[in-house]
Amino acid sequence: MTPATHIRNMHGKTFDFLLFRLGSFLLGVATEQVIRIRRGVMAQINPGSQQVDLRDIFQMPPHNQTNNSAAVLEVKSQLGRAYIPVDTAEDTIALNLDQIKKLPPLINFHKSHPALWGLALLENRIVFLVDLDRLSTNDSRNGEIKSNMV
């Protein structure tokens, strides 16, 4: 992924993001970080692989995925191949630079969660942008990044 620190120097370029939901939040990751989307109530995760629980990282309540729209994103990051359970995988969008904004000061947990780096203002939605390369093994302090022993 293009580092977030370099994105401001790329006027006129568009960036592709996969949008997904966690609860009422709409999040986006660079499509180049996504390997595959696995859909279904019990999407399979390879045994022994890393599972990144963004709900834990962003201090969201747990969710019992019992709907048919639940998905698991198989992604590549500095952690290697990892799996992220999400409520729904929605769409891919192309954003140009003027749609991408810095996080406002009110979202102060950015300092402890640098993976959340910006937001995109769409017609009637706000998308929080996540850089999976900014997740590190330090994020596992509360078990957010887990070795899944399915």
Backbone torsions as a table, in degrees:
resi	resn	phi	psi	omega
1	MET	NA	146.1	173.7
2	THR	-64.6	123.3	-179.2
3	PRO	-56.6	140.1	-178.9
4	ALA	-57.6	-30.0	-179.2
5	THR	-68.8	-22.2	-179.3
6	HIS	-97.1	-8.3	-172.5
7	ILE	-65.2	-30.4	-178.1
8	ARG	-67.7	-16.7	-178.8
9	ASN	-93.0	12.2	-173.0
10	MET	-120.9	57.1	179.3
11	HIS	-63.6	140.7	178.9
12	GLY	86.5	-10.2	-179.3
13	LYS	-93.0	148.7	173.7
14	THR	-107.2	155.4	-178.2
15	PHE	-127.0	131.6	-178.2
16	ASP	-94.8	133.5	-179.1
17	PHE	-130.7	143.4	169.4
18	LEU	-91.9	127.0	178.7
19	LEU	-95.8	139.7	176.7
20	PHE	-147.8	161.2	-178.6
21	ARG	-111.4	140.3	166.4
22	LEU	-127.2	107.7	-175.0
23	GLY	60.3	-130.8	-179.1
24	SER	-88.8	-0.6	-177.7
25	PHE	-90.6	136.9	173.5
26	LEU	-102.9	122.5	-177.8
27	LEU	-120.3	159.5	177.8
28	GLY	-137.9	141.5	173.2
29	VAL	-125.9	151.3	178.4
30	ALA	-59.5	132.4	-178.0
31	THR	-61.3	-26.8	179.7
32	GLU	-68.5	-13.6	177.1
33	GLN	-91.0	-10.6	-176.2
34	VAL	-96.5	126.6	177.1
35	ILE	-89.5	-46.2	-175.6
36	ARG	-162.4	156.1	173.9
37	ILE	-113.2	125.6	176.8
38	ARG	-107.3	123.0	-175.9
39	ARG	-107.8	157.7	176.0
40	GLY	122.8	164.0	-175.6
41	VAL	-57.4	-47.0	-177.8
42	MET	-120.0	63.5	178.7
43	ALA	-57.2	133.6	-174.8
44	GLN	-74.9	136.9	174.5
45	ILE	-117.2	131.8	-178.6
46	ASN	-60.6	134.4	179.2
47	PRO	-58.1	140.1	177.0
48	GLY	79.2	1.9	-177.4
49	SER	-91.0	164.3	178.7
50	GLN	-74.2	134.1	172.3
51	GLN	-117.9	124.5	-179.5
52	VAL	-102.4	116.9	-179.4
53	ASP	-100.5	95.2	-178.7
54	LEU	-65.0	-25.3	176.5
55	ARG	-61.5	-42.0	177.5
56	ASP	-69.1	-44.1	-177.5
57	ILE	-60.6	-43.5	-178.1
58	PHE	-95.2	14.5	175.4
59	GLN	54.7	48.8	176.5
60	MET	-101.1	153.0	179.2
61	PRO	-65.6	151.8	178.0
62	PRO	-63.1	157.1	-178.7
63	HIS	-132.1	131.3	175.9
64	ASN	-88.0	107.3	-176.3
65	GLN	-79.8	93.2	178.8
66	THR	-114.2	4.6	179.9
67	ASN	-95.4	157.9	-178.5
68	ASN	-74.7	-9.3	179.9
69	SER	-91.3	-3.3	178.6
70	ALA	-59.1	149.2	-177.1
71	ALA	-147.1	163.2	172.0
72	VAL	-125.7	126.2	175.9
73	LEU	-89.7	124.6	171.6
74	GLU	-93.4	120.1	-171.2
75	VAL	-130.9	163.6	172.9
76	LYS	-116.5	137.4	179.0
77	SER	-151.5	-173.1	177.7
78	GLN	-65.6	-17.6	175.8
79	LEU	-78.6	-8.1	-173.3
80	GLY	97.0	-155.6	178.3
81	ARG	-75.6	131.5	-178.1
82	ALA	-141.5	164.3	-178.7
83	TYR	-123.3	132.3	-178.7
84	ILE	-121.3	111.0	174.4
85	PRO	-70.8	134.8	177.9
86	VAL	-134.3	160.9	178.9
87	ASP	-71.0	-47.1	176.1
88	THR	-150.0	143.8	168.6
89	ALA	-98.4	123.6	-168.7
90	GLU	-100.2	-62.4	-168.2
91	ASP	-162.6	167.6	168.2
92	THR	-111.4	144.2	179.0
93	ILE	-135.9	154.8	172.6
94	ALA	-105.6	124.9	179.3
95	LEU	-111.4	138.0	171.5
96	ASN	-96.7	168.5	-170.2
97	LEU	-58.6	-36.0	-177.8
98	ASP	-73.0	-9.4	175.0
99	GLN	-89.4	-11.8	-177.0
100	ILE	-100.9	125.6	-175.9
101	LYS	-123.5	158.7	172.2
102	LYS	-69.6	156.4	173.8
103	LEU	-68.5	137.7	177.5
104	PRO	-69.6	155.6	-178.9
105	PRO	-57.8	-25.5	179.7
106	LEU	-65.0	-23.5	177.2
107	ILE	-90.0	75.9	-170.3
108	ASN	-82.2	-9.0	179.4
109	PHE	-77.2	-0.4	176.9
110	HIS	-56.6	-35.1	-179.1
111	LYS	-62.2	-35.1	179.4
112	SER	-92.2	-9.3	178.7
113	HIS	-133.2	73.4	-175.5
114	PRO	-65.5	-10.9	177.3
115	ALA	-65.6	-26.1	175.6
116	LEU	-87.5	104.8	-167.7
117	TRP	-114.1	-14.4	-177.6
118	GLY	-172.3	-176.7	175.5
119	LEU	-142.2	158.1	178.1
120	ALA	-118.8	133.0	178.5
121	LEU	-98.4	112.2	177.6
122	LEU	-104.8	-178.0	-175.5
123	GLU	-49.8	-56.8	-177.2
124	ASN	-131.5	23.7	-177.6
125	ARG	-141.8	154.4	171.8
126	ILE	-117.2	129.1	179.2
127	VAL	-112.6	124.2	174.7
128	PHE	-86.0	129.4	-175.3
129	LEU	-97.5	132.4	-175.8
130	VAL	-119.5	132.1	175.4
131	ASP	-106.8	106.4	-176.2
132	LEU	-64.1	-23.6	177.6
133	ASP	-69.8	-15.3	178.0
134	ARG	-90.1	-3.0	170.3
135	LEU	-78.4	140.3	-179.8
136	SER	-136.3	173.4	177.4
137	THR	-64.6	-17.4	174.8
138	ASN	-65.3	-24.7	179.1
139	ASP	-70.9	-7.9	-178.3
140	SER	-85.5	8.1	-176.7
141	ARG	-57.5	-30.8	178.6
142	ASN	-113.9	19.8	176.3
143	GLY	85.6	16.3	-177.7
144	GLU	-68.6	-35.7	177.0
145	ILE	-104.9	116.1	-169.8
146	LYS	-121.5	148.8	168.5
147	SER	-87.5	115.5	-173.8
148	ASN	-86.0	120.2	-179.5
149	MET	-105.7	59.8	-179.6
150	VAL	-71.2	NA	NA
